[in-house]
Every structure is written in structure tokens, then in C-alpha cells.
């Protein structure tokens, strides 16, 4: 992934994200679908980096949660049988 590649919205399945200047030296990434707004940064590249970090954390959490749920499901299935 390039540093300037904006990842999809971590809060909805939309890929309609964009980088906008909100003030002098103020940039954010926003989602056109759900309205999420990323952290403010001094330049576009930093806004993109800050936006991309939560997506990575959300993805890691989702993978961990899924693995735990699968283990619980298997355990429950064995208990029922």
C-alpha cells in the first residue's frame, strides 16, 4: 500500500472516501456514504495516514472477534451433542 492510498471507510462498506482541506493547514478524510470524518492533520498525506490506522485496528479486532466466536461456536456445538 502506498502512503497516499486512502483505504475504504472503516465504519461502512463504502469506498467513496475523499481527502478535503477544511481550513488553512487542516485536512481530513471523509466518507461520502456515512459521513464519518477522520482526524485532522496539517497535510493531506498525514490525514490519509491517520485515517488508515483505525481501519487496520478495526480489521484486526474483527479477525480476533471472529476467531473467538468460531471457537465458542465449536465448543457449544460439542456440548449440545
N, C-alpha and C positions, 0 to 999 in steps of 0.2 A: 504494500500500500504506500502510495506517495504521501508526503506530509500535507499536500494540498488537496487530497481526495476527501471529500465530505461523505461520511457514512450516512446510511439511512437513519430515520428517526428512531430512537430507542423506545419511544412510547406508543408508536402506532406502526402499521406496516408500510406507511407511505415512504416514497423515495423523493418526494417533492420538497427537498430542503434547499435553502439558499443562504448565502452569506450576504449580509447587508451592513452598511455603515449607518449607525444610529446617531452618531454625534462626532464631533471632531475627536479623532483618536479613540473612537468607540465602535467596535464591530461585534456582531453576534451571528450565530447560525440560527435560522428559524425553520419550522416545519409549516408548509403551506396547508397541510391537511388538518392537523390537530392544534396548531397554534403554539406548540412548545417553543421556548426560546432558550438558547444555550447561554453560558456565561459570557459576560462582556470581556473583551480583550482590546489591546491597543492597536492590533492589526489583524487583517483577515486570516493570515496563517495561524496566529495564536488562537483566534476564535475557533478555527477548524480543529486544531489540536485539542482544545478544551471540550468541544462538542463530542469528539470521537472517544474521549476517555470514558464518559458514562456508558456509551454503547458497549464497550468492552466489558465493563463491570456488570452490566445487565446481562450480557450474554453468558458470562462466567457463572453468574447466580442462577440463571435459567438451566444451564447444564448441570450444575450441582444439585439443584432442586429436583430436576427430572430423575437424576440418578438415585437420589434418596427415595423419591416416590416409587420408582420401579422396585427398589429393594423392599420397601414396605408392602407393596402390592404382592410381590412374590411371597413374602413372609405370611401375609394374610391368607393368600391362596392355599398355602401349605397347612395353615391352622384350620381352615374350613374343611379341607379334605381329610 
